[in-house]
Amino acid sequence: MVLCEAIIVMAHKLDLKVVAEGVETLEQCELLKSAGCDYGQGYLFSKPLPEHAFNIYLTQQPRLITTIAHPES
């Protein structure tokens, strides 16, 4: 976690946004949110999708692309 926090701080100091890859659990998501991570992707949000299914997913889940957020239950 310390390494993740350091990477997030460094990126923010460089005016960069941070994407956490491989987020699989709500606990991971919460830890990353508390560390200041900007975005997340992984199986917590969705399995890999073909382009047409991804476009549909984006229209149904717009808040998930703006910040790390809880998936719809």
C-alpha positions in Angstrom: 0.0 0.0 0.0 2.9 2.4 0.8 4.2 1.8 -2.7 0.8 2.5 -4.3 0.5 5.7 -2.2 3.9 6.9 -3.3 3.2 6.3 -7.0 -0.1 8.2 -6.7 1.6 11.1 -5.0 4.4 11.2 -7.5 1.9 11.2 -10.4 -0.2 13.9 -8.9 2.9 16.1 -8.3 3.6 15.7 -12.1 0.0 16.7 -12.8 -0.9 13.2 -14.0 -4.1 11.1 -13.3 -3.6 7.6 -11.9 -5.4 4.4 -13.2 -5.3 1.4 -11.0 -5.4 -1.8 -13.0 -6.6 -5.2 -11.8 -9.1 -3.9 -9.1 -11.0 -7.1 -8.1 -12.5 -6.4 -4.6 -14.3 -3.6 -2.9 -11.6 -3.5 -0.3 -9.0 -2.8 -3.0 -11.2 -0.1 -4.4 -11.7 1.6 -1.1 -8.0 1.5 -0.3 -7.1 3.0 -3.7 -9.8 5.7 -3.2 -8.5 6.6 0.2 -5.0 6.8 -1.3 -6.2 9.3 -3.9 -6.3 7.1 -7.0 -8.2 8.8 -9.8 -9.5 5.8 -11.9 -9.7 2.1 -11.7 -10.4 -0.9 -13.9 -10.7 -4.6 -13.3 -13.1 -7.4 -12.7 -14.8 -5.5 -9.9 -16.3 -3.3 -12.5 -16.6 -5.6 -15.5 -15.0 -8.5 -17.3 -13.2 -7.8 -20.6 -15.8 -6.8 -23.2 -15.8 -6.6 -27.0 -16.1 -3.0 -28.4 -19.9 -3.0 -29.0 -20.6 -4.4 -25.5 -18.2 -1.9 -23.9 -20.0 1.0 -25.6 -23.3 -0.2 -24.2 -21.7 -0.7 -20.8 -20.4 2.9 -20.8 -23.9 4.3 -21.5 -25.3 2.3 -18.6 -22.5 3.0 -16.1 -21.2 6.6 -16.9 -20.1 7.3 -13.3 -17.6 4.4 -13.4 -15.6 6.1 -16.0 -15.2 9.4 -14.1 -13.8 8.1 -10.8 -13.2 4.9 -8.9 -16.7 4.1 -7.6 -18.7 1.2 -6.2 -20.1 -1.0 -8.9 -23.9 -1.2 -9.2 -25.2 -3.9 -6.9 
